[in-house]
Structures are given as C-alpha cells and as structure tokens.
Amino acid sequence: MADGDDFYQILGVPRDASQEDIQRAYRKLARTYHPDVNHDPGAEDRFKEASEAYDVLSDPQTRRRYDAFGRDFRQVPEDVDPETWRRARAGPRAGAGAGAGRGGPGGFSFSEDDIDLDDLLGGIFGGRFGGARRGRGPVGPIPGADQEAEIELTVEEAYRGGRRSVTLSSDGTRRSFDVTIPAGVTDGQRIRLAGQGGRGSDGARTGDLYLIVRIAPHPRYRLDGRDLYVELRLAPWEAALGTSAALDTPGGEVKVKVPAGTSSGRRIRLAGRGLPNPRGKAGDLYAEARIMVPARLSRAERRLFEQLAAESNFDPRKQR
C-alpha cells in the first residue's frame, strides 16, 4: 500500500462511518477482488489493501489510534498525546515554509536547528530526535520496528482456532513460535505477538510481530467474510419432495431441512453457523443445492423415470 493511501478511502467510506458500514464495504470489496474469484492483475493487491484497512478499522481501539496518528499508529508509544504528535510532525513542514526564499531565488532552505523535536515532544522518545546532530551526545534509545509475516490457515483452523507452531526465517535466522489462533479469525486479519518484532536500541522496547492470516482455498468450503458456503448434493426426488439432509461443516455435522421443490443453486441459510465472531455476530452458513442424477440407471429406475416423463407436464426451460 502506498504511503499516502488512507484506510477509509480504500474501503470507500467516510471517516464517521459506522462499524456496519465498514463491514458492508469490506464484504463488497472482498467479493469483487478475492483471488479465488478475480484473476485480474492487481486484484490480489486490492484485496490485501482492503483486508488491512478492515482489520484496523473494524477494531474500535485500533481505529481510534489510527484516527489519532494515521499510518504511524503502530510505532507511536501508548502514552503519546495525539496533539503533541501532530505538532511534532507539522514542525519540520512549518519550519520549511518559514525559511522559504532563504536558499536563493525561487528556492528555500531548511535547517534541522530551526525546530527541536525533542523539546517539543518533552523527551518522550528519549532524545531520539535531533540530540546527536546538535552535539548533545549519542542518539537515545530507539524502539524496535514492528514486523509482519503471513500465516496460512485452513478453513477448519480458522473456524476452531487453537495452538499452532510457526517457524519464520529472516536474515538467515530461524525463529519458532507457538501461536494462539483465535476462533473465527478471518482472511487478512492480524494476530499480534507482542515483543517479537525488531529489537530496540539502548534498552528500548522491542517491536511487535504481526501475523497476517491467509486462509487457503478449500475443496468443499468457500468463505465470504464470515459467511460460509458449502455444496449440498441432492437426489432428484429429495429436491422435489423435500427432505432432511446431513451436511458436514467445520463445526460438525448439521441437519438441513430442504423444502419441497428445491432447484439447483438454491441457498438454504443456517443462521450463525458460519465463522464465529469473538466481538459480535457470527457469520451464516449457506447450503447451496445441487441436484445429482445416477450416472447409470437400473432397469427399474429407467422405467420409473420414463413413467415420470410421460406423466409430467413440467418444462424446466420455461421456468424462471
């Protein structure tokens, strides 16, 4: 994502959007750009951008920090006042404007001595700004950088959660972690491992490691946000007469009541049977009907189908 991109702009919502509006916007983008359904160049990047934006804005606490500090919110210590931070960031730009014209015709010059960010921030960064350049001793402690890595999960792992061992390689070094996967984690969501990121200097705090969840394609299940879709295969007589069918789901076997007159493509909704949601309403499960016929008919079956064809005036090509 480019530095200038704004999470609200990526999702296409105003800054005062409700949590429901944010979720609705993300689901729309996910349906459009998910790599499983959109193979255009750049679609996967758009999907990742939308997932990152949703992950930040769907959490009220993280959203407040993003609103206060922008894209730097993960690097800003918890006790920093937002107004102080804005003044510190605006200081160099204001100084540059004040010095316009001093560098020659039509130009400007800016000296780091024009503003003391360390004084402005009241020393909350341990003198990391300006101290060494102004001859006041070595640079102070600098917090370690936050880091990111991807972790691939199956649909079942995302549904149930649990413990998972993860091994990461960086600069020739391998590190292993035992990670707790929250039940109901979604594609693009971040799992924070506090203190497992980059090391700080001079005793400063270590950064955090964020594991970005990627849910692998599944041969039976399809995810859309927290909603789960699964194919329900039916015999012609089950679809015509109605039935109660067993269906395997990541949460175990469930019974699906199939109404009489069900055609292929009909979706039967099971509320709350999708991915769990620790912070709210769970997703739904949709059983998508697919009518199957025998590849080979016995003599008795052929006779019965022929009898049905002779008796019925049903024409599927005239149905809507």
C-alpha positions as CSV (number, residue, x, y, z in Angstrom):
1,M,0.0,0.0,0.0
2,A,1.3,3.4,-0.9
3,D,2.2,5.7,2.0
4,G,-0.4,8.3,1.1
5,D,-3.3,5.8,0.9
6,D,-6.0,6.2,3.6
7,F,-7.8,3.2,5.0
8,Y,-11.2,5.0,4.8
9,Q,-10.5,5.8,1.1
10,I,-9.5,2.2,0.4
11,L,-12.9,1.0,1.8
12,G,-14.7,3.9,0.2
13,V,-16.4,5.0,3.4
14,P,-16.4,8.4,5.2
15,R,-14.4,8.8,8.4
16,D,-17.5,8.8,10.5
17,A,-18.7,5.5,9.0
18,S,-20.4,3.1,11.4
19,Q,-19.0,-0.4,12.1
20,E,-21.8,-1.9,10.0
21,D,-20.9,0.4,7.1
22,I,-17.3,-0.6,7.3
23,Q,-18.1,-4.3,7.4
24,R,-20.5,-3.9,4.5
25,A,-17.9,-2.0,2.4
26,Y,-15.3,-4.7,3.1
27,R,-17.5,-7.5,2.1
28,K,-18.4,-5.9,-1.2
29,L,-14.7,-5.4,-2.0
30,A,-13.8,-8.9,-0.8
31,R,-16.4,-10.4,-3.2
32,T,-15.0,-8.3,-6.0
33,Y,-11.3,-8.7,-5.6
34,H,-10.8,-12.1,-3.8
35,P,-8.1,-14.0,-5.7
36,D,-10.4,-17.1,-5.9
37,V,-12.9,-15.1,-8.0
38,N,-10.9,-12.4,-9.6
39,H,-7.8,-13.3,-11.6
40,D,-7.1,-9.9,-13.0
41,P,-3.6,-8.4,-12.4
42,G,-3.7,-6.3,-9.3
43,A,-6.9,-7.9,-7.8
44,E,-4.9,-9.7,-5.1
45,D,-3.2,-6.4,-4.1
46,R,-6.5,-4.6,-3.9
47,F,-7.9,-7.5,-1.7
48,K,-4.9,-7.3,0.6
49,E,-5.3,-3.5,0.9
50,A,-9.0,-3.9,1.8
51,S,-8.2,-6.6,4.3
52,E,-5.6,-4.5,6.0
53,A,-7.9,-1.5,6.1
54,Y,-10.8,-3.6,7.5
55,D,-8.6,-5.2,10.1
56,V,-7.6,-1.8,11.5
57,L,-11.0,0.0,11.2
58,S,-13.1,-2.9,12.5
59,D,-11.5,-2.8,15.9
60,P,-12.7,0.3,17.8
61,Q,-9.5,0.7,19.8
62,T,-7.2,0.3,16.8
63,R,-9.4,2.6,14.8
64,R,-9.1,5.4,17.5
65,R,-5.3,5.2,17.3
66,Y,-5.4,5.2,13.5
67,D,-7.6,8.3,13.6
68,A,-5.2,10.0,16.0
69,F,-1.8,9.1,14.5
70,G,-2.5,7.9,10.9
71,R,-0.3,5.2,9.4
72,D,2.3,5.7,12.1
73,F,-0.1,4.4,14.9
74,R,1.8,1.1,15.4
75,Q,5.1,2.9,16.0
76,V,3.7,5.6,18.4
77,P,4.0,4.7,22.1
78,E,0.8,4.3,24.0
79,D,1.3,7.4,26.2
80,V,1.8,9.9,23.4
81,D,-0.7,12.7,23.2
82,P,-2.2,13.0,19.7
83,E,-2.0,16.8,19.6
84,T,1.7,16.7,20.6
85,W,2.3,14.2,17.9
86,R,0.6,16.3,15.3
87,R,2.7,19.4,16.4
88,A,5.9,17.3,16.1
89,R,5.0,16.1,12.6
90,A,3.9,19.6,11.5
91,G,7.0,21.2,12.9
92,P,9.5,20.5,10.1
93,R,7.0,21.4,7.4
94,A,6.2,24.7,9.2
95,G,10.0,25.4,9.5
96,A,10.5,24.7,5.8
97,G,7.7,27.2,4.9
98,A,9.2,29.9,7.2
99,G,12.6,29.5,5.5
100,A,11.2,29.9,2.0
101,G,13.3,32.3,-0.1
102,R,16.5,32.0,2.0
103,G,18.1,29.5,-0.3
104,G,18.1,31.7,-3.3
105,P,15.6,33.0,-5.9
106,G,12.5,30.8,-6.0
107,G,14.0,28.3,-3.5
108,F,14.2,27.7,0.2
109,S,16.5,26.2,2.8
110,F,15.6,24.3,5.9
111,S,17.9,23.6,8.9
112,E,17.2,21.0,11.5
113,D,18.2,23.6,14.0
114,D,15.0,25.5,13.1
115,I,13.0,23.3,15.5
116,D,13.8,21.0,18.3
117,L,11.5,18.0,18.1
118,D,13.0,16.6,21.3
119,D,12.0,19.7,23.2
120,L,8.6,19.8,21.5
121,L,7.8,16.2,22.5
122,G,9.0,16.7,26.0
123,G,11.7,14.0,25.8
124,I,9.1,11.1,25.4
125,F,11.3,9.5,22.8
126,G,14.4,9.5,24.9
127,G,16.1,12.2,22.8
128,R,15.9,10.2,19.5
129,F,15.2,13.5,17.6
130,G,18.0,15.9,17.0
131,G,20.2,15.2,20.0
132,A,23.2,13.7,18.2
133,R,23.0,16.3,15.4
134,R,23.1,19.2,17.8
135,G,26.2,18.0,19.6
136,R,24.3,16.8,22.7
137,G,25.6,13.3,22.8
138,P,24.7,10.0,21.1
139,V,21.2,9.2,19.8
140,G,18.9,7.9,22.6
141,P,17.1,4.6,22.8
142,I,15.0,3.8,19.7
143,P,12.1,1.4,19.9
144,G,12.3,-1.7,17.7
145,A,10.3,-1.7,14.5
146,D,7.1,-3.7,14.1
147,Q,7.3,-6.6,11.7
148,E,4.9,-8.6,9.6
149,A,4.7,-12.1,8.2
150,E,2.0,-14.3,6.7
151,I,0.5,-17.4,8.2
152,E,-1.7,-19.8,6.1
153,L,-4.6,-21.5,7.7
154,T,-7.2,-24.0,6.6
155,V,-10.9,-23.1,6.9
156,E,-11.2,-25.6,9.8
157,E,-8.3,-23.9,11.6
158,A,-9.9,-20.5,11.1
159,Y,-13.2,-21.8,12.4
160,R,-12.0,-23.7,15.5
161,G,-8.8,-21.7,16.4
162,G,-6.3,-23.4,18.7
163,R,-2.5,-23.6,19.0
164,R,-0.2,-23.5,16.0
165,S,3.6,-23.7,15.7
166,V,5.1,-21.2,13.3
167,T,8.6,-21.0,12.0
168,L,9.9,-17.8,10.3
169,S,13.2,-17.2,8.6
170,S,14.8,-13.7,8.4
171,D,18.3,-12.7,7.5
172,G,19.4,-16.4,7.9
173,T,17.9,-16.7,11.3
174,R,15.0,-19.1,12.0
175,R,12.6,-18.4,14.9
176,S,9.8,-20.6,16.1
177,F,6.7,-19.5,17.9
178,D,3.7,-21.2,19.5
179,V,0.8,-19.1,18.3
180,T,-2.8,-19.0,19.7
181,I,-5.2,-18.8,16.7
182,P,-8.4,-17.1,17.8
183,A,-11.6,-19.0,16.8
184,G,-13.2,-17.2,13.9
185,V,-10.2,-15.4,12.5
186,T,-10.7,-14.0,9.0
187,D,-8.6,-13.7,5.9
188,G,-6.4,-10.6,6.2
189,Q,-6.7,-10.3,10.0
190,R,-3.6,-9.7,12.0
191,I,-2.5,-11.7,15.1
192,R,-0.2,-9.7,17.3
193,L,2.8,-11.2,19.0
194,A,3.9,-8.6,21.5
195,G,7.6,-8.1,21.8
196,Q,8.5,-10.4,18.9
197,G,9.4,-7.8,16.3
198,G,12.6,-5.8,15.7
199,R,14.9,-5.2,18.6
200,G,15.2,-1.7,20.1
201,S,18.5,0.1,20.7
202,D,20.0,1.0,24.1
203,G,17.4,-0.9,26.0
204,A,14.3,0.4,24.2
205,R,11.3,-1.8,23.8
206,T,11.2,-4.5,21.2
207,G,8.6,-4.1,18.4
208,D,5.7,-6.4,17.8
209,L,5.3,-9.1,15.2
210,Y,2.0,-9.2,13.3
211,L,1.0,-12.4,11.6
212,I,-1.3,-11.7,8.6
213,V,-3.8,-14.5,8.2
214,R,-4.3,-16.1,4.8
215,I,-7.0,-18.7,4.5
216,A,-6.1,-21.4,1.9
217,P,-8.7,-22.4,-0.8
218,H,-10.7,-25.4,0.3
219,P,-12.2,-28.1,-1.9
220,R,-15.6,-28.0,-0.1
221,Y,-16.0,-24.7,1.6
222,R,-16.0,-21.1,0.3
223,L,-15.7,-18.1,2.6
224,D,-17.1,-14.6,2.1
225,G,-16.1,-12.6,5.2
226,R,-17.5,-14.8,8.0
227,D,-20.2,-16.4,5.8
228,L,-19.5,-20.0,4.8
229,Y,-20.8,-21.6,1.6
230,V,-20.9,-25.4,1.1
231,E,-22.5,-27.6,-1.6
232,L,-25.4,-29.7,-0.7
233,R,-25.9,-32.6,-3.1
234,L,-29.5,-33.9,-3.5
235,A,-31.2,-36.7,-5.4
236,P,-34.0,-35.5,-7.8
237,W,-36.7,-37.0,-5.5
238,E,-35.2,-35.3,-2.4
239,A,-35.3,-32.0,-4.2
240,A,-38.8,-32.5,-5.5
241,L,-40.4,-33.9,-2.3
242,G,-38.3,-32.2,0.3
243,T,-36.1,-33.9,2.9
244,S,-33.8,-33.5,5.9
245,A,-30.2,-34.0,4.8
246,A,-27.0,-34.3,6.9
247,L,-24.2,-31.9,6.0
248,D,-20.6,-31.8,7.2
249,T,-19.4,-28.3,8.3
250,P,-16.2,-27.2,10.1
251,G,-18.3,-27.1,13.3
252,G,-19.5,-30.7,12.9
253,E,-22.5,-32.3,11.2
254,V,-25.7,-30.4,10.9
255,K,-29.2,-31.3,9.6
256,V,-30.5,-29.2,6.7
257,K,-34.2,-29.0,6.1
258,V,-34.7,-29.0,2.3
259,P,-38.0,-27.5,1.2
260,A,-40.0,-29.4,-1.5
261,G,-39.5,-28.0,-4.9
262,T,-35.8,-27.1,-4.4
263,S,-33.8,-26.5,-7.6
264,S,-30.1,-26.4,-8.1
265,G,-28.5,-23.2,-7.0
266,R,-31.0,-22.5,-4.2
267,R,-29.3,-21.4,-1.0
268,I,-30.6,-22.6,2.3
269,R,-29.4,-20.3,5.2
270,L,-28.4,-21.6,8.6
271,A,-28.0,-18.5,10.8
272,G,-25.0,-18.3,13.0
273,R,-23.3,-21.4,11.5
274,G,-20.5,-19.6,9.7
275,L,-17.3,-18.4,11.3
276,P,-17.6,-17.4,15.0
277,N,-17.0,-13.8,15.9
278,P,-15.5,-13.1,19.3
279,R,-16.6,-9.4,19.1
280,G,-20.1,-9.8,17.7
281,K,-22.4,-11.8,15.5
282,A,-21.2,-15.0,13.9
283,G,-21.4,-15.5,10.2
284,D,-24.1,-17.6,8.5
285,L,-23.7,-20.9,6.6
286,Y,-25.3,-21.3,3.2
287,A,-26.1,-24.8,1.8
288,E,-26.1,-24.5,-2.0
289,A,-28.4,-27.1,-3.5
290,R,-27.0,-29.2,-6.4
291,I,-29.2,-31.9,-7.9
292,M,-27.4,-35.1,-8.9
293,V,-28.7,-37.9,-11.1
294,P,-27.3,-41.5,-11.3
295,A,-24.6,-42.0,-13.9
296,R,-26.2,-45.3,-14.8
297,L,-29.8,-46.3,-14.3
298,S,-31.0,-49.7,-13.4
299,R,-33.9,-51.1,-15.4
300,A,-36.4,-50.3,-12.7
301,E,-35.0,-46.7,-12.3
302,R,-35.2,-46.2,-16.1
303,R,-38.8,-47.5,-16.1
304,L,-39.8,-45.1,-13.3
305,F,-38.1,-42.1,-14.9
306,E,-39.8,-42.9,-18.2
307,Q,-43.1,-43.1,-16.4
308,L,-42.5,-39.8,-14.8
309,A,-41.6,-38.2,-18.1
310,A,-44.8,-39.5,-19.6
311,E,-47.0,-38.3,-16.7
312,S,-45.4,-34.9,-16.0
313,N,-46.0,-31.7,-18.0
314,F,-43.1,-29.9,-16.2
315,D,-40.9,-28.0,-18.7
316,P,-37.7,-26.7,-16.9
317,R,-36.8,-24.5,-19.9
318,K,-40.0,-22.4,-19.3
319,Q,-39.3,-21.9,-15.6
320,R,-37.9,-18.7,-14.2
